[in-house]
């Protein structure tokens, strides 16, 4: 069993680069990033990083958006910029 998520090197949440309250970051890290694989493998950021190699900052570990909805939002933001 691993003690931390295998994607932390690619995750802006774990690196403290997201503009969200520090207590939320700590909660997410404790629940999703550290400990049992079953927790971090259920993280939406983990899933998107696994699929794309990166995860947009709008995605939180407990996001209810589907992977398809996230991909559509990424495409939409590229078109609108």
Backbone as JSON Lines, residues from 0, in Angstrom:
{"i":0,"aa":"X","n":[0.84,-1.18,0.0],"ca":[0.0,0.0,0.0],"c":[0.89,1.25,0.0]}
{"i":1,"aa":"X","n":[0.55,2.22,-0.82],"ca":[1.26,3.49,-0.86],"c":[0.64,4.43,0.15]}
{"i":2,"aa":"X","n":[1.43,5.39,0.63],"ca":[0.95,6.34,1.62],"c":[0.54,7.67,1.01]}
{"i":3,"aa":"X","n":[0.8,7.87,-0.27],"ca":[0.39,9.11,-0.91],"c":[0.07,8.87,-2.37]}
{"i":4,"aa":"X","n":[-0.72,9.79,-2.91],"ca":[-1.16,9.71,-4.3],"c":[0.04,9.74,-5.25]}
{"i":5,"aa":"X","n":[-0.03,8.95,-6.27],"ca":[1.05,8.9,-7.26],"c":[1.05,10.11,-8.18]}
{"i":6,"aa":"X","n":[0.03,10.95,-8.12],"ca":[-0.09,12.11,-9.01],"c":[0.26,13.44,-8.33]}
{"i":7,"aa":"X","n":[0.73,13.42,-7.09],"ca":[0.94,14.68,-6.38],"c":[1.93,15.61,-7.07]}
{"i":8,"aa":"X","n":[2.87,15.08,-7.79],"ca":[3.83,15.92,-8.51],"c":[3.21,16.73,-9.64]}
{"i":9,"aa":"X","n":[2.06,16.3,-10.11],"ca":[1.37,16.98,-11.21],"c":[0.13,17.74,-10.74]}
{"i":10,"aa":"X","n":[-0.11,17.76,-9.45],"ca":[-1.36,18.32,-8.92],"c":[-1.13,19.69,-8.27]}
{"i":11,"aa":"X","n":[-1.74,20.71,-8.84],"ca":[-1.63,22.07,-8.29],"c":[-2.28,22.19,-6.92]}
{"i":12,"aa":"X","n":[-3.25,21.37,-6.63],"ca":[-3.87,21.39,-5.3],"c":[-2.85,20.96,-4.26]}
{"i":13,"aa":"X","n":[-2.18,19.86,-4.5],"ca":[-1.2,19.37,-3.53],"c":[-0.03,20.33,-3.41]}
{"i":14,"aa":"X","n":[0.34,20.95,-4.5],"ca":[1.46,21.89,-4.49],"c":[1.11,23.25,-3.89]}
{"i":15,"aa":"X","n":[-0.16,23.44,-3.5],"ca":[-0.57,24.69,-2.89],"c":[-0.71,25.84,-3.86]}
{"i":16,"aa":"X","n":[-0.92,25.54,-5.13],"ca":[-0.98,26.57,-6.16],"c":[-2.4,27.05,-6.47]}
{"i":17,"aa":"X","n":[-3.4,26.46,-5.85],"ca":[-4.79,26.88,-6.09],"c":[-5.19,27.95,-5.1]}
{"i":18,"aa":"X","n":[-6.03,28.85,-5.54],"ca":[-6.5,29.93,-4.68],"c":[-7.77,29.5,-3.96]}
{"i":19,"aa":"X","n":[-7.61,28.62,-3.0],"ca":[-8.71,28.18,-2.15],"c":[-8.23,28.26,-0.7]}
{"i":20,"aa":"X","n":[-9.16,28.34,0.24],"ca":[-8.75,28.47,1.65],"c":[-7.82,27.34,2.09]}
{"i":21,"aa":"X","n":[-6.84,27.7,2.9],"ca":[-5.84,26.73,3.35],"c":[-6.46,25.55,4.09]}
{"i":22,"aa":"X","n":[-7.51,25.81,4.88],"ca":[-8.14,24.7,5.6],"c":[-8.77,23.7,4.65]}
{"i":23,"aa":"X","n":[-9.27,24.18,3.51],"ca":[-9.82,23.27,2.49],"c":[-8.72,22.43,1.87]}
{"i":24,"aa":"X","n":[-7.59,23.06,1.58],"ca":[-6.44,22.34,1.01],"c":[-6.01,21.23,1.97]}
{"i":25,"aa":"X","n":[-5.91,21.56,3.24],"ca":[-5.48,20.57,4.24],"c":[-6.48,19.42,4.29]}
{"i":26,"aa":"X","n":[-7.77,19.73,4.28],"ca":[-8.79,18.67,4.31],"c":[-8.69,17.77,3.08]}
{"i":27,"aa":"X","n":[-8.59,18.39,1.9],"ca":[-8.46,17.6,0.67],"c":[-7.22,16.72,0.71]}
{"i":28,"aa":"X","n":[-6.09,17.29,1.13],"ca":[-4.85,16.52,1.19],"c":[-4.99,15.33,2.14]}
{"i":29,"aa":"X","n":[-5.54,15.59,3.31],"ca":[-5.68,14.5,4.3],"c":[-6.62,13.41,3.81]}
{"i":30,"aa":"X","n":[-7.71,13.82,3.18],"ca":[-8.69,12.82,2.77],"c":[-8.3,12.12,1.46]}
{"i":31,"aa":"X","n":[-7.88,12.89,0.46],"ca":[-7.65,12.31,-0.87],"c":[-6.19,11.97,-1.17]}
{"i":32,"aa":"X","n":[-5.25,12.8,-0.76],"ca":[-3.87,12.67,-1.23],"c":[-3.01,11.71,-0.4]}
{"i":33,"aa":"X","n":[-3.34,11.59,0.85],"ca":[-2.51,10.8,1.76],"c":[-3.3,9.61,2.27]}
{"i":34,"aa":"X","n":[-2.65,8.52,2.5],"ca":[-3.33,7.35,3.04],"c":[-3.59,6.29,1.99]}
{"i":35,"aa":"X","n":[-4.74,5.69,2.07],"ca":[-5.07,4.53,1.25],"c":[-5.32,4.88,-0.21]}
{"i":36,"aa":"X","n":[-4.92,3.99,-1.09],"ca":[-5.09,4.18,-2.52],"c":[-6.55,4.34,-2.9]}
{"i":37,"aa":"X","n":[-7.45,3.68,-2.2],"ca":[-8.87,3.78,-2.53],"c":[-9.38,5.21,-2.44]}
{"i":38,"aa":"X","n":[-8.77,6.02,-1.56],"ca":[-9.2,7.42,-1.45],"c":[-8.66,8.26,-2.59]}
{"i":39,"aa":"X","n":[-7.34,8.18,-2.85],"ca":[-6.83,9.04,-3.9],"c":[-7.24,8.58,-5.28]}
{"i":40,"aa":"X","n":[-7.52,7.32,-5.46],"ca":[-7.98,6.89,-6.78],"c":[-9.43,7.28,-7.04]}
{"i":41,"aa":"X","n":[-10.15,7.74,-5.99],"ca":[-11.52,8.24,-6.18],"c":[-11.55,9.75,-6.37]}
{"i":42,"aa":"X","n":[-10.38,10.38,-6.35],"ca":[-10.26,11.83,-6.52],"c":[-10.46,12.2,-7.99]}
{"i":43,"aa":"X","n":[-11.32,13.16,-8.25],"ca":[-11.58,13.59,-9.63],"c":[-10.32,14.18,-10.27]}
{"i":44,"aa":"X","n":[-9.51,14.87,-9.5],"ca":[-8.25,15.41,-10.03],"c":[-7.32,14.28,-10.46]}
{"i":45,"aa":"X","n":[-7.23,13.23,-9.64],"ca":[-6.43,12.06,-9.97],"c":[-6.89,11.48,-11.32]}
{"i":46,"aa":"X","n":[-8.2,11.32,-11.47],"ca":[-8.75,10.73,-12.69],"c":[-8.44,11.57,-13.93]}
{"i":47,"aa":"X","n":[-8.56,12.89,-13.8],"ca":[-8.31,13.77,-14.94],"c":[-6.81,13.81,-15.27]}
{"i":48,"aa":"X","n":[-5.97,13.88,-14.26],"ca":[-4.52,13.84,-14.51],"c":[-4.15,12.53,-15.19]}
{"i":49,"aa":"X","n":[-4.77,11.45,-14.76],"ca":[-4.5,10.15,-15.37],"c":[-4.9,10.15,-16.84]}
{"i":50,"aa":"X","n":[-6.0,10.84,-17.16],"ca":[-6.51,10.89,-18.53],"c":[-5.74,11.88,-19.4]}
{"i":51,"aa":"X","n":[-5.48,13.1,-18.88],"ca":[-4.92,14.18,-19.68],"c":[-3.45,14.48,-19.41]}
{"i":52,"aa":"X","n":[-2.96,14.07,-18.26],"ca":[-1.61,14.43,-17.87],"c":[-1.55,15.7,-17.04]}
{"i":53,"aa":"X","n":[-2.67,16.38,-16.9],"ca":[-2.79,17.58,-16.07],"c":[-4.25,17.71,-15.65]}
{"i":54,"aa":"X","n":[-4.5,18.6,-14.71],"ca":[-5.87,18.84,-14.29],"c":[-6.11,20.33,-14.17]}
{"i":55,"aa":"X","n":[-7.18,20.83,-14.79],"ca":[-7.5,22.25,-14.67],"c":[-7.79,22.62,-13.21]}
{"i":56,"aa":"X","n":[-7.49,23.85,-12.86],"ca":[-7.64,24.29,-11.48],"c":[-9.08,24.36,-11.0]}
{"i":57,"aa":"X","n":[-10.05,24.39,-11.91],"ca":[-11.44,24.45,-11.48],"c":[-11.97,23.11,-10.95]}
{"i":58,"aa":"X","n":[-11.22,22.05,-11.14],"ca":[-11.65,20.72,-10.7],"c":[-11.14,20.46,-9.28]}
{"i":59,"aa":"X","n":[-12.06,20.17,-8.39],"ca":[-11.72,19.81,-7.02],"c":[-11.8,18.29,-6.87]}
{"i":60,"aa":"X","n":[-11.15,17.73,-5.88],"ca":[-11.15,16.27,-5.71],"c":[-12.54,15.65,-5.63]}
{"i":61,"aa":"X","n":[-13.48,16.36,-5.05],"ca":[-14.83,15.83,-4.88],"c":[-15.81,16.37,-5.91]}
{"i":62,"aa":"X","n":[-15.3,16.83,-7.04],"ca":[-16.15,17.4,-8.1],"c":[-17.21,16.41,-8.55]}
{"i":63,"aa":"X","n":[-18.4,16.92,-8.79],"ca":[-19.49,16.09,-9.29],"c":[-19.54,16.1,-10.81]}
{"i":64,"aa":"X","n":[-18.7,16.9,-11.46],"ca":[-18.65,16.93,-12.91],"c":[-18.1,15.6,-13.44]}
{"i":65,"aa":"X","n":[-18.66,15.16,-14.53],"ca":[-18.13,13.95,-15.17],"c":[-16.86,14.31,-15.94]}
{"i":66,"aa":"X","n":[-16.09,13.32,-16.28],"ca":[-14.89,13.56,-17.09],"c":[-15.26,14.25,-18.4]}
{"i":67,"aa":"X","n":[-16.37,13.84,-18.98],"ca":[-16.83,14.44,-20.24],"c":[-17.18,15.92,-20.05]}
{"i":68,"aa":"X","n":[-17.85,16.25,-18.96],"ca":[-18.19,17.65,-18.69],"c":[-16.92,18.49,-18.49]}
{"i":69,"aa":"X","n":[-15.94,17.93,-17.82],"ca":[-14.68,18.64,-17.6],"c":[-13.97,18.86,-18.93]}
{"i":70,"aa":"X","n":[-13.94,17.84,-19.78],"ca":[-13.3,17.96,-21.09],"c":[-14.01,19.03,-21.93]}
{"i":71,"aa":"X","n":[-15.33,19.05,-21.89],"ca":[-16.1,20.05,-22.63],"c":[-15.78,21.46,-22.12]}
{"i":72,"aa":"X","n":[-15.68,21.6,-20.83],"ca":[-15.35,22.91,-20.25],"c":[-13.96,23.37,-20.64]}
{"i":73,"aa":"X","n":[-13.02,22.44,-20.71],"ca":[-11.66,22.76,-21.15],"c":[-11.7,23.25,-22.6]}
{"i":74,"aa":"X","n":[-12.4,22.52,-23.45],"ca":[-12.51,22.89,-24.87],"c":[-13.18,24.25,-25.03]}
{"i":75,"aa":"X","n":[-14.23,24.48,-24.26],"ca":[-14.95,25.75,-24.33],"c":[-14.04,26.91,-23.93]}
{"i":76,"aa":"X","n":[-13.26,26.72,-22.87],"ca":[-12.38,27.8,-22.42],"c":[-11.28,28.08,-23.45]}
{"i":77,"aa":"X","n":[-10.82,27.07,-24.16],"ca":[-9.81,27.29,-25.21],"c":[-10.39,28.1,-26.36]}
{"i":78,"aa":"X","n":[-11.66,27.83,-26.72],"ca":[-12.32,28.52,-27.81],"c":[-12.6,29.98,-27.43]}
{"i":79,"aa":"X","n":[-13.0,30.22,-26.19],"ca":[-13.37,31.57,-25.77],"c":[-12.16,32.46,-25.5]}
{"i":80,"aa":"X","n":[-10.98,31.88,-25.38],"ca":[-9.77,32.69,-25.16],"c":[-9.17,33.0,-26.47]}
